[in-house]
Amino acid sequence: MLNLTHLRVLESVARHGSVTRAAKELHYSQPSVSHHLGRLETATGAKLVQRVGRGIRLTPEGELLALRATEILGRLNAASTELAARVGLRAGRVRVAGFQTVLSTLVPKAAVELARRHPGVELNLVDAHPAEGLRMLRSGHVDVALIFRGAGDPVEEDGVRLVHLLDDPLYLVADRPDQRLEDHRDSAWVGGCERCLAATVSACERAGFVPRVAYFCDDTVVTQSLVAAGVGVAIVNGLALRAHRAPGVHATALPEEPRRIYAATYGEPPDPPATTALLEILASARVG
């Protein structure tokens, strides 16, 4: 007979592709994860995982069951939120995935306001890039994914609903004031995540050159430290500068289209009351 704990373990292993990372997420030991997988194989009579070098991969049967496990666990999470909706805002939980700069600027103020208005609602936060946050949203692991979209980014798939929160302008950061993109045709550049790097390349191309990206770093604190040391320049967003401003870094606003920050939910409306309450607070919050 299938066991929800075993299915949760399989789903986590499938999502992470690793027993070690699944164990960390579930707060289990690695032998415990392996034990649950073994019990699940016994219950199903199917070989679900196979060892490949030092790692593992799912068999076709394991992939099928992991897919169904994701659906089952997502429905369970949906049932929990529906029950919370019946209880109302006297209790409940809202789980949020967000990227670093929005978690360090917008979210803390929203968390304080949520606690003030609805002290019975529990807020859970996880640091995740937009793509990972959307995956967590679709699988039912979070209720809200905070994401950003720049010009030319692909539209999210059907079922994802977006609430616009704010526009986040872009800045050229250098170790000298009043710089222009054109001044750095021959400079070394610091690139960030896939979406951020694409924005940097597009802005430079519009200025008539292709940037020489010498450093790849997704941490805005490290990026600014490199810039302050004079080893490179970068394009960063306004939220990053509000979250941390390194001494010696000069920021020049760019005439580029700002990236837009959204709160994403998934499925048919209405959202559960706790989620709706947080969305309203986020949409009215101000960063400053």
C-alpha positions as CSV (number, residue, x, y, z in Angstrom):
1,M,0.0,0.0,0.0
2,L,1.3,3.5,-0.9
3,N,2.4,5.6,2.0
4,L,2.3,9.5,1.8
5,T,5.7,9.7,3.6
6,H,7.3,7.4,1.0
7,L,5.7,9.4,-1.8
8,R,7.0,12.7,-0.3
9,V,10.5,11.2,-0.2
10,L,10.3,10.0,-3.8
11,E,9.0,13.4,-5.0
12,S,11.8,15.2,-3.2
13,V,14.5,12.9,-4.7
14,A,13.0,13.3,-8.2
15,R,12.9,17.1,-7.8
16,H,16.5,17.4,-6.5
17,G,18.0,14.5,-8.3
18,S,19.9,13.7,-5.1
19,V,19.3,11.7,-2.0
20,T,21.6,14.1,-0.1
21,R,19.6,17.2,-1.0
22,A,16.3,15.4,-0.5
23,A,17.4,14.4,3.0
24,K,18.4,18.0,3.8
25,E,15.0,19.3,2.6
26,L,13.0,16.7,4.5
27,H,15.3,16.9,7.6
28,Y,16.0,13.1,7.3
29,S,19.3,11.3,7.4
30,Q,20.5,9.9,4.1
31,P,20.0,6.3,5.3
32,S,16.4,7.2,6.2
33,V,15.7,8.5,2.7
34,S,17.1,5.3,1.2
35,H,15.1,3.2,3.6
36,H,11.8,5.0,2.6
37,L,12.7,4.4,-1.1
38,G,13.3,0.7,-0.4
39,R,10.0,0.4,1.4
40,L,8.2,2.1,-1.5
41,E,9.8,-0.3,-4.0
42,T,8.7,-3.2,-1.8
43,A,5.1,-1.8,-1.7
44,T,4.9,-1.3,-5.5
45,G,6.9,-4.3,-6.6
46,A,8.8,-2.0,-9.0
47,K,12.4,-0.9,-9.3
48,L,12.1,2.9,-8.8
49,V,15.7,4.1,-8.6
50,Q,19.1,2.9,-9.8
51,R,22.6,3.9,-8.9
52,V,24.7,5.8,-11.4
53,G,28.2,6.3,-10.3
54,R,28.0,8.0,-6.9
55,G,24.4,9.3,-7.6
56,I,21.1,7.9,-8.5
57,R,18.5,8.3,-11.1
58,L,14.8,7.3,-11.4
59,T,13.8,4.4,-13.6
60,P,10.9,5.0,-16.0
61,E,8.6,3.5,-13.3
62,G,10.1,5.8,-10.7
63,E,9.5,8.8,-13.0
64,L,5.9,7.8,-13.5
65,L,5.3,7.4,-9.8
66,A,7.2,10.6,-8.9
67,L,4.9,12.5,-11.4
68,R,1.8,11.1,-9.7
69,A,3.3,11.8,-6.3
70,T,3.7,15.5,-7.2
71,E,0.0,15.6,-8.2
72,I,-1.2,13.8,-5.1
73,L,0.9,16.0,-2.7
74,G,-0.2,19.1,-4.6
75,R,-3.9,18.1,-4.1
76,L,-3.3,17.5,-0.4
77,N,-1.8,21.0,-0.1
78,A,-4.7,22.4,-2.0
79,A,-7.1,20.7,0.5
80,S,-5.2,22.2,3.4
81,T,-5.6,25.7,1.9
82,E,-9.3,25.2,1.2
83,L,-9.8,24.1,4.8
84,A,-7.9,27.2,5.9
85,A,-10.2,29.3,3.7
86,R,-13.2,27.9,5.7
87,V,-11.5,28.7,9.0
88,G,-10.8,32.2,7.7
89,L,-8.0,34.5,8.8
90,R,-8.1,33.4,12.4
91,A,-5.7,30.8,11.4
92,G,-4.0,29.5,8.2
93,R,-0.6,29.6,6.5
94,V,0.8,31.2,3.4
95,R,4.1,29.9,1.9
96,V,6.2,32.2,-0.3
97,A,9.1,31.6,-2.6
98,G,11.1,34.7,-3.5
99,F,14.4,35.8,-4.8
100,Q,17.1,37.4,-2.6
101,T,16.6,41.1,-3.2
102,V,12.8,41.1,-2.8
103,L,13.1,39.0,0.3
104,S,15.5,41.5,1.8
105,T,13.5,44.6,1.0
106,L,9.8,44.3,0.3
107,V,9.0,41.1,2.1
108,P,10.1,42.0,5.7
109,K,7.8,45.0,5.7
110,A,4.9,42.9,4.4
111,A,5.6,40.2,7.0
112,V,5.3,42.7,9.8
113,E,2.1,44.1,8.4
114,L,0.6,40.6,7.9
115,A,1.4,39.7,11.5
116,R,-0.2,43.0,12.7
117,R,-3.4,42.5,10.8
118,H,-3.7,38.7,11.0
119,P,-1.6,37.4,14.0
120,G,-3.1,33.9,13.5
121,V,-1.6,33.5,10.0
122,E,1.7,31.7,9.7
123,L,4.1,33.0,7.0
124,N,6.8,30.6,5.6
125,L,9.5,31.9,3.3
126,V,12.0,30.2,1.0
127,D,14.8,31.8,-1.1
128,A,14.3,30.7,-4.7
129,H,15.0,32.1,-8.2
130,P,11.9,32.9,-10.2
131,A,12.1,29.7,-12.3
132,E,12.5,27.5,-9.2
133,G,9.8,29.5,-7.4
134,L,7.4,28.9,-10.3
135,R,8.2,25.2,-10.2
136,M,7.4,25.1,-6.5
137,L,4.2,27.0,-7.1
138,R,3.0,24.6,-9.7
139,S,3.8,21.5,-7.6
140,G,1.9,23.0,-4.6
141,H,5.0,23.5,-2.4
142,V,4.3,27.3,-2.1
143,D,1.2,29.5,-2.4
144,V,2.9,32.6,-3.8
145,A,6.1,32.9,-6.0
146,L,7.7,36.3,-6.1
147,I,9.3,36.7,-9.6
148,F,10.6,39.3,-11.9
149,R,10.3,39.7,-15.7
150,G,12.3,41.9,-18.0
151,A,11.6,43.0,-21.5
152,G,11.6,39.9,-23.8
153,D,11.3,37.3,-21.0
154,P,8.9,34.5,-21.9
155,V,5.3,34.7,-20.7
156,E,4.4,32.3,-17.8
157,E,2.4,29.2,-18.7
158,D,-1.4,28.9,-18.4
159,G,-2.7,28.7,-14.8
160,V,-0.1,31.2,-13.4
161,R,-1.8,34.5,-12.3
162,L,0.3,37.6,-11.8
163,V,-0.2,40.6,-9.5
164,H,2.1,43.5,-10.4
165,L,3.9,44.8,-7.3
166,L,6.4,47.4,-8.5
167,D,8.8,48.4,-11.3
168,D,12.5,48.0,-10.5
169,P,14.9,50.3,-12.4
170,L,18.3,49.2,-13.6
171,Y,21.6,50.9,-12.8
172,L,25.1,50.8,-14.1
173,V,27.4,50.4,-11.1
174,A,31.1,51.4,-11.4
175,D,33.9,52.6,-9.2
176,R,33.6,56.1,-10.7
177,P,30.6,58.5,-10.8
178,D,28.5,59.5,-13.9
179,Q,29.5,56.6,-16.1
180,R,27.8,55.5,-19.3
181,L,27.5,52.1,-20.9
182,E,29.6,53.3,-23.8
183,D,32.5,54.1,-21.4
184,H,32.9,50.4,-20.7
185,R,33.2,48.8,-24.2
186,D,36.5,47.3,-23.1
187,S,35.8,46.8,-19.4
188,A,35.4,43.5,-17.7
189,W,31.7,42.9,-16.7
190,V,30.1,41.0,-13.9
191,G,27.2,38.8,-14.9
192,G,24.4,37.5,-12.7
193,C,21.7,34.9,-13.1
194,E,20.4,33.9,-16.6
195,R,17.7,36.6,-16.7
196,C,20.0,39.3,-15.2
197,L,22.8,38.4,-17.6
198,A,20.4,38.6,-20.6
199,A,19.4,42.1,-19.4
200,T,23.0,43.2,-19.2
201,V,23.8,41.8,-22.7
202,S,20.7,43.4,-24.2
203,A,21.5,46.9,-22.7
204,C,25.1,46.8,-23.9
205,E,24.1,45.7,-27.4
206,R,21.7,48.6,-27.6
207,A,24.7,50.8,-26.7
208,G,26.6,49.3,-29.6
209,F,28.9,46.6,-28.1
210,V,28.9,43.1,-26.7
211,P,30.1,43.1,-23.0
212,R,33.1,41.0,-22.1
213,V,31.7,39.1,-19.1
214,A,34.7,38.0,-17.1
215,Y,33.0,37.2,-13.8
216,F,29.8,35.2,-13.2
217,C,28.2,35.9,-9.8
218,D,24.6,35.8,-8.6
219,D,25.3,37.5,-5.3
220,T,24.8,41.2,-5.5
221,V,27.0,41.8,-2.4
222,V,29.9,40.1,-4.1
223,T,29.1,41.8,-7.4
224,Q,29.3,45.2,-5.8
225,S,32.5,44.3,-4.0
226,L,34.2,43.4,-7.3
227,V,33.0,46.7,-8.8
228,A,34.2,48.7,-5.7
229,A,37.6,47.0,-6.1
230,G,37.8,48.3,-9.7
231,V,38.0,44.9,-11.4
232,G,34.7,45.1,-13.3
233,V,31.4,46.9,-13.8
234,A,27.9,45.6,-13.7
235,I,24.2,46.3,-14.2
236,V,22.2,45.8,-11.0
237,N,18.6,46.6,-10.1
238,G,17.3,49.1,-7.6
239,L,16.2,46.6,-5.0
240,A,19.7,45.2,-4.9
241,L,21.1,48.7,-4.2
242,R,18.5,49.2,-1.5
243,A,19.3,45.9,0.2
244,H,23.1,46.6,0.1
245,R,25.2,49.5,-1.1
246,A,29.0,48.8,-1.0
247,P,31.3,51.8,-0.2
248,G,33.0,53.1,-3.3
249,V,30.2,52.0,-5.7
250,H,28.6,54.6,-7.9
251,A,25.2,53.9,-9.5
252,T,24.0,55.6,-12.7
253,A,20.3,55.1,-13.7
254,L,19.9,53.6,-17.1
255,P,17.2,54.5,-19.6
256,E,16.3,50.8,-19.9
257,E,12.9,49.4,-19.4
258,P,12.7,48.4,-15.7
259,R,12.2,44.8,-14.7
260,R,8.7,44.2,-13.3
261,I,8.2,42.5,-10.0
262,Y,5.2,40.2,-9.7
263,A,3.5,38.0,-7.1
264,A,2.4,34.8,-8.9
265,T,-0.3,32.4,-7.8
266,Y,-1.5,29.2,-9.5
267,G,-4.8,27.7,-10.4
268,E,-8.3,29.0,-10.6
269,P,-9.3,32.0,-8.3
270,P,-10.2,32.8,-5.7
271,D,-7.1,32.3,-3.6
272,P,-7.3,31.2,0.0
273,P,-7.9,34.1,2.5
274,A,-4.4,34.1,3.9
275,T,-2.9,34.3,0.4
276,T,-5.3,37.0,-0.6
277,A,-4.4,39.0,2.5
278,L,-0.7,38.8,1.8
279,L,-1.1,39.7,-1.9
280,E,-3.0,42.9,-0.9
281,I,-0.3,43.8,1.6
282,L,2.5,43.2,-0.9
283,A,0.7,45.2,-3.6
284,S,0.3,48.2,-1.3
285,A,3.8,48.0,0.3
286,R,6.4,50.6,-0.5
287,V,10.2,50.1,-0.6
288,G,12.2,52.9,0.8
